């Protein structure tokens, strides 16, 4: 079986991590008689370990402008894949007109949550999301198979795309073992002080729908009331959102005594941040399968989280939930978690146990099984 993987629009973040992990656990790496042919940027190809069963092709066009990348993906790749693959997998969610069975993954919910996309206002980002929405709807309608990460994503997309003619499947992402750590014994609130505070961690890109500034306001309110809590924000940033966060921090904590933005931390080092922190907070209003949240669950942390789907589905009883658009709701959730040691113990253990079901071995096995199932299926037969 020759599996083609279109990695042309995978640049960083969760998409790259997903690709690296399913290749690591792929059946070819375990001695199966399969071949993976992958097309990607030079930087991406350099991150993939050399293996006899994987053929890497770095495409120069993918290191240029977004328009040239899209043209290559939509117009050139279908012709190349026709003669080299039995099935083509596009984990980035876009694919051109194909002549072989094609499977795509639904990763980004922003194009399908227009109320969230509108947070960007009349900007290039909004235009990009609307264009991406058009391309993804067309792709999902043409694909022979669509991988969804959870029920929520499938429901939301199906409501807007209409009938999806191809096969669909739910395959959740996994968590690397280095994040897994059994929950630590929780200390009573009396053990914390302004000198030894409860250290709250928020890891995610600073963006319009992540609401880090609301979390900052909530933490500042708790500090004014004497609660010994600090907040560290880690992640890359969308520049306008970072400016908004900086203005907020300059007002709430100008000397950065209890709120700190640490910027980007390499994913290879991120598990250390989880293991050192006392609690985790996640205030997003738009997600598909937030890997960061899965990693926090696996790290055995007590979690305060947005009450939006799919977060409530993923966490179940393993979190204290809040409305991410209301700072008073965030404050109450943090306060309830910090003050109640038994609650912290319970939600941390529940989240840790739920994270046990998210493994990259399972994800890789189910993904390649689905690709094989779709290999003989061609909904939109075409000739050049």
C-alpha positions as CSV (number, residue, x, y, z in Angstrom):
1,X,0.0,0.0,0.0
2,X,1.4,3.4,-1.0
3,X,0.1,6.2,1.3
4,X,0.6,9.7,0.0
5,X,0.6,12.5,2.6
6,X,0.0,16.1,1.5
7,X,1.8,18.1,4.2
8,X,2.0,21.2,2.0
9,X,0.0,23.4,4.4
10,X,1.4,22.1,7.7
11,X,3.7,24.8,9.1
12,X,3.8,24.5,12.9
13,X,1.8,23.7,16.0
14,X,-0.6,20.8,16.4
15,X,-0.7,19.8,12.8
16,X,3.0,19.1,12.7
17,X,2.9,17.3,16.0
18,X,0.1,15.1,14.7
19,X,2.0,14.2,11.6
20,X,5.2,13.4,13.4
21,X,3.5,11.2,15.9
22,X,1.4,9.2,13.4
23,X,4.5,8.6,11.3
24,X,6.4,7.5,14.4
25,X,3.7,4.9,15.2
26,X,2.8,4.0,11.7
27,X,2.7,0.3,10.7
28,X,5.5,0.8,8.2
29,X,7.8,1.7,11.1
30,X,6.8,-1.6,12.7
31,X,7.8,-3.8,9.8
32,X,4.7,-3.6,7.6
33,X,5.0,-3.7,3.8
34,X,3.9,-0.2,3.3
35,X,5.3,3.0,1.8
36,X,4.6,6.6,2.8
37,X,5.3,9.3,0.2
38,X,5.2,12.7,1.8
39,X,5.3,16.2,0.2
40,X,6.1,19.2,2.4
41,X,8.3,22.2,3.0
42,X,12.0,21.8,3.4
43,X,11.8,22.8,7.1
44,X,9.1,20.1,7.7
45,X,11.0,17.4,5.9
46,X,14.0,18.1,7.9
47,X,12.1,17.3,11.1
48,X,11.0,13.9,10.0
49,X,13.4,11.1,10.9
50,X,14.9,9.2,7.9
51,X,13.2,5.8,7.5
52,X,13.3,3.3,4.7
53,X,9.6,3.2,4.3
54,X,9.1,7.0,4.1
55,X,10.0,9.0,1.0
56,X,10.3,12.7,1.7
57,X,10.0,15.3,-1.1
58,X,10.7,18.9,-0.2
59,X,8.8,21.2,-2.6
60,X,10.4,24.6,-3.3
61,X,7.1,26.2,-3.9
62,X,6.0,25.5,-0.4
63,X,8.7,27.8,0.9
64,X,7.3,30.8,-1.0
65,X,4.0,32.8,-0.8
66,X,0.7,31.3,0.4
67,X,-0.7,31.7,-3.1
68,X,2.1,29.7,-4.7
69,X,1.7,27.0,-2.0
70,X,-2.0,26.8,-2.6
71,X,-1.6,26.6,-6.4
72,X,0.9,23.8,-6.1
73,X,-1.4,21.9,-3.7
74,X,-4.5,22.3,-5.8
75,X,-3.1,22.0,-9.3
76,X,0.3,20.2,-9.3
77,X,0.0,17.6,-6.5
78,X,-3.1,15.8,-7.9
79,X,-1.2,15.0,-11.0
80,X,1.9,13.8,-9.1
81,X,-0.1,11.7,-6.6
82,X,-2.1,9.9,-9.4
83,X,1.0,8.0,-10.5
84,X,2.7,7.4,-7.1
85,X,0.0,6.6,-4.5
86,X,-2.9,4.3,-3.8
87,X,-4.6,6.9,-1.5
88,X,-3.8,10.5,-0.6
89,X,-4.2,11.8,3.0
90,X,-4.4,15.6,3.4
91,X,-4.3,16.3,7.2
92,X,-4.3,20.0,6.6
93,X,-7.9,19.8,5.5
94,X,-7.5,21.0,1.8
95,X,-7.2,19.0,-1.4
96,X,-7.6,19.8,-5.1
97,X,-9.4,17.7,-7.7
98,X,-8.1,14.2,-7.2
99,X,-7.8,11.2,-9.5
100,X,-7.2,8.8,-6.7
101,X,-9.0,8.2,-3.4
102,X,-8.4,11.1,-1.1
103,X,-8.9,11.5,2.7
104,X,-8.9,14.8,4.5
105,X,-8.9,15.8,8.1
106,X,-11.0,18.5,9.7
107,X,-8.6,20.4,12.0
108,X,-9.6,24.1,12.1
109,X,-13.1,25.1,13.5
110,X,-12.7,28.8,13.0
111,X,-14.0,28.7,9.4
112,X,-17.1,27.0,10.7
113,X,-17.7,29.2,13.7
114,X,-18.5,32.5,12.1
115,X,-19.2,34.3,15.3
116,X,-15.7,33.5,16.4
117,X,-14.2,34.5,13.0
118,X,-15.9,37.9,13.3
119,X,-13.7,38.7,16.3
120,X,-11.0,39.6,13.8
121,X,-13.1,42.4,12.4
122,X,-12.6,43.7,8.8
123,X,-9.0,42.3,8.5
124,X,-7.0,40.0,6.2
125,X,-7.5,37.3,8.8
126,X,-11.2,37.3,8.5
127,X,-11.0,37.3,4.7
128,X,-8.6,34.3,4.9
129,X,-10.9,32.4,7.2
130,X,-13.9,33.0,4.8
131,X,-11.8,31.8,1.8
132,X,-10.7,28.8,3.8
133,X,-14.3,28.0,4.7
134,X,-15.1,28.0,1.0
135,X,-12.2,25.7,0.1
136,X,-12.8,23.3,3.0
137,X,-16.5,22.9,2.2
138,X,-15.7,22.1,-1.4
139,X,-12.9,19.7,-0.2
140,X,-15.2,17.8,2.3
141,X,-17.9,17.4,-0.4
142,X,-15.3,15.9,-2.8
143,X,-13.3,13.7,-0.5
144,X,-13.7,10.0,-0.3
145,X,-13.1,10.1,3.4
146,X,-13.1,12.7,6.2
147,X,-11.4,12.3,9.5
148,X,-13.1,14.2,12.4
149,X,-11.5,14.6,15.7
150,X,-14.7,14.5,17.8
151,X,-18.5,14.5,17.6
152,X,-18.7,18.2,18.1
153,X,-16.6,19.0,15.0
154,X,-18.6,16.5,12.9
155,X,-21.9,17.9,14.0
156,X,-20.9,21.5,13.4
157,X,-19.4,20.9,10.0
158,X,-22.2,18.6,8.8
159,X,-24.7,21.3,9.7
160,X,-23.0,23.7,7.4
161,X,-21.6,21.5,4.6
162,X,-24.7,19.3,4.3
163,X,-24.4,15.7,3.4
164,X,-20.9,14.5,3.2
165,X,-20.8,11.8,0.5
166,X,-17.6,10.1,1.6
167,X,-16.9,7.9,4.6
168,X,-16.4,9.7,7.9
169,X,-14.7,8.6,11.1
170,X,-13.8,9.9,14.5
171,X,-10.1,9.7,15.4
172,X,-8.9,11.7,18.3
173,X,-5.3,12.8,18.7
174,X,-2.9,11.4,21.3
175,X,-0.6,12.6,24.0
176,X,3.2,12.0,24.2
177,X,4.2,9.9,27.2
178,X,6.6,12.6,28.5
179,X,3.6,14.7,29.5
180,X,2.1,11.9,31.6
181,X,2.5,12.3,35.3
182,X,0.2,11.1,38.1
183,X,-1.5,13.9,39.9
184,X,0.6,15.4,42.8
185,X,-0.8,15.4,46.3
186,X,-2.8,18.6,46.6
187,X,-1.8,21.1,49.3
188,X,-4.4,23.1,51.4
189,X,-4.9,26.7,50.6
190,X,-3.1,27.6,53.9
191,X,0.2,26.3,52.4
192,X,0.2,29.0,49.8
193,X,1.3,32.6,50.3
194,X,2.3,35.6,48.3
195,X,5.9,34.3,48.6
196,X,4.8,30.7,47.6
197,X,1.8,31.3,45.4
198,X,-0.5,28.9,43.6
199,X,1.0,29.0,40.1
200,X,-1.5,29.0,37.3
201,X,-0.4,28.2,33.8
202,X,-2.1,29.1,30.5
203,X,-0.5,27.6,27.4
204,X,-1.9,28.5,24.0
205,X,-1.4,31.0,21.2
206,X,-2.4,34.5,22.2
207,X,-5.3,35.1,19.9
208,X,-8.7,36.8,19.7
209,X,-10.6,33.7,20.7
210,X,-8.3,32.6,23.5
211,X,-9.2,35.5,25.9
212,X,-6.0,35.6,27.9
213,X,-6.8,39.2,28.9
214,X,-10.0,38.0,30.6
215,X,-8.0,35.5,32.6
216,X,-5.5,38.3,33.5
217,X,-8.3,40.5,34.8
218,X,-9.7,37.6,36.9
219,X,-6.3,36.8,38.4
220,X,-5.8,40.5,39.2
221,X,-9.2,40.6,40.9
222,X,-8.2,37.6,43.1
223,X,-4.9,39.2,44.0
224,X,-6.7,42.4,45.2
225,X,-8.8,40.1,47.4
226,X,-5.7,38.6,48.9
227,X,-5.6,35.2,47.1
228,X,-2.0,34.0,46.6
229,X,-2.2,33.1,42.9
230,X,0.0,33.9,39.9
231,X,-0.5,33.4,36.2
232,X,2.1,32.5,33.5
233,X,1.0,32.8,29.9
234,X,3.0,30.8,27.4
235,X,2.6,30.6,23.6
236,X,3.1,32.3,20.3
237,X,0.9,35.3,19.4
238,X,-1.3,36.9,16.8
239,X,0.2,40.4,16.9
240,X,-3.1,42.4,17.4
241,X,-4.1,40.1,20.2
242,X,-0.7,40.4,21.8
243,X,-0.9,44.2,21.8
244,X,-4.3,43.9,23.5
245,X,-2.8,41.5,26.1
246,X,0.2,43.8,26.7
247,X,-2.1,46.8,27.3
248,X,-4.1,44.8,29.8
249,X,-1.0,43.6,31.6
250,X,0.5,47.1,31.7
251,X,-2.7,48.2,33.5
252,X,-3.2,45.2,35.8
253,X,0.4,44.4,36.7
254,X,2.9,46.9,35.2
255,X,5.9,45.4,37.0
256,X,4.8,41.8,36.2
257,X,4.8,40.6,39.8
258,X,1.9,38.1,39.4
259,X,1.2,37.9,35.7
260,X,3.9,37.0,33.2
261,X,3.8,36.4,29.5
262,X,6.7,34.1,28.6
263,X,6.3,33.9,24.9
264,X,7.1,30.8,22.9
265,X,8.5,27.7,24.7
266,X,9.7,24.8,22.6
267,X,7.2,22.0,22.5
268,X,10.0,19.6,23.4
269,X,10.4,21.5,26.7
270,X,6.7,22.2,27.4
271,X,6.1,19.2,29.7
272,X,8.5,20.7,32.3
273,X,6.2,23.8,32.5
274,X,3.2,21.6,33.1
275,X,4.9,19.5,35.8
276,X,6.1,22.6,37.7
277,X,2.8,24.5,37.7
278,X,0.1,24.0,40.3
279,X,-2.9,24.4,38.0
280,X,-3.9,24.9,34.4
281,X,-6.4,27.3,32.8
282,X,-7.9,27.3,29.3
283,X,-10.2,30.0,28.2
284,X,-10.8,29.4,24.5
285,X,-14.2,29.8,22.8
286,X,-13.3,27.9,19.6
287,X,-11.5,24.6,19.4
288,X,-11.5,21.3,17.6
289,X,-9.1,19.0,19.5
290,X,-6.9,21.1,21.7
291,X,-3.8,19.1,22.2
292,X,-2.6,21.5,24.9
293,X,-5.6,20.6,27.0
294,X,-5.0,16.9,26.5
295,X,-1.4,17.4,27.6
296,X,-2.5,19.3,30.7
297,X,-4.9,16.4,31.6
298,X,-2.1,13.9,31.1
299,X,0.2,15.9,33.3
300,X,-2.2,15.4,36.3
301,X,-3.0,19.1,36.7
302,X,-6.2,20.5,38.3
303,X,-7.8,22.4,35.5
304,X,-10.2,25.4,35.2
305,X,-11.6,25.5,31.7
306,X,-13.9,27.2,29.3
307,X,-17.5,25.8,29.4
308,X,-17.7,25.6,25.6
309,X,-17.7,22.4,23.5
310,X,-15.7,20.3,22.8
311,X,-13.8,21.1,26.1
312,X,-16.7,20.0,28.3
313,X,-16.9,16.7,26.3
314,X,-13.2,16.0,26.6
315,X,-12.9,16.8,30.3
316,X,-16.2,15.5,31.6
317,X,-16.1,15.9,35.4
318,X,-12.3,16.6,35.2
319,X,-12.5,20.4,35.5
320,X,-14.0,23.5,37.1
321,X,-15.8,25.2,34.2
322,X,-16.4,28.9,33.6
323,X,-17.8,31.3,31.0
324,X,-14.6,32.6,29.2
325,X,-16.3,35.9,28.3
326,X,-17.1,36.8,31.9
327,X,-14.2,37.7,34.2
328,X,-16.3,37.2,37.3
329,X,-17.1,33.7,36.2
330,X,-13.4,33.0,35.6
331,X,-12.5,34.5,39.1
332,X,-15.1,32.2,40.8
333,X,-13.8,29.1,39.0
334,X,-10.2,29.8,39.9
335,X,-11.1,30.7,43.5
336,X,-13.2,27.5,43.9
337,X,-10.4,25.4,42.6
338,X,-7.6,27.0,44.6
339,X,-9.5,27.0,47.9
340,X,-10.9,23.4,47.7
341,X,-8.1,20.9,48.0
342,X,-10.5,17.9,47.7
343,X,-11.9,19.4,44.5
344,X,-8.4,19.8,43.0
345,X,-7.6,16.2,43.9
346,X,-10.8,14.9,42.3
347,X,-10.7,16.9,39.0
348,X,-7.0,16.3,38.5
349,X,-7.4,12.5,39.0
350,X,-10.5,12.4,36.7
351,X,-8.7,14.4,33.9
352,X,-5.6,12.2,34.2
353,X,-7.6,9.0,33.8
354,X,-9.5,10.4,30.9
355,X,-6.2,11.4,29.2
356,X,-5.2,7.7,29.3
357,X,-7.5,7.0,26.3
358,X,-5.6,9.5,24.1
359,X,-2.6,7.7,22.7
360,X,-0.6,8.2,19.4
361,X,-0.4,4.5,18.9
362,X,-4.2,4.3,18.7
363,X,-4.4,7.4,16.6
364,X,-1.9,6.1,14.0
365,X,-3.4,2.6,13.9
366,X,-7.0,4.0,13.3
367,X,-5.8,6.6,10.8
368,X,-3.9,4.1,8.5
369,X,-6.8,1.6,8.9
370,X,-9.2,4.3,7.6
371,X,-6.9,5.2,4.8
372,X,-6.8,1.5,3.7
373,X,-10.6,1.4,3.9
374,X,-10.9,4.4,1.7
375,X,-8.2,3.3,-0.8
376,X,-10.7,1.4,-3.0
377,X,-13.3,4.1,-2.8
378,X,-13.5,6.8,-5.5
379,X,-16.5,9.0,-5.4
380,X,-15.4,11.6,-8.0
381,X,-13.7,9.6,-10.7
382,X,-11.9,11.9,-13.1
383,X,-9.5,11.8,-16.0
384,X,-6.9,14.4,-16.9
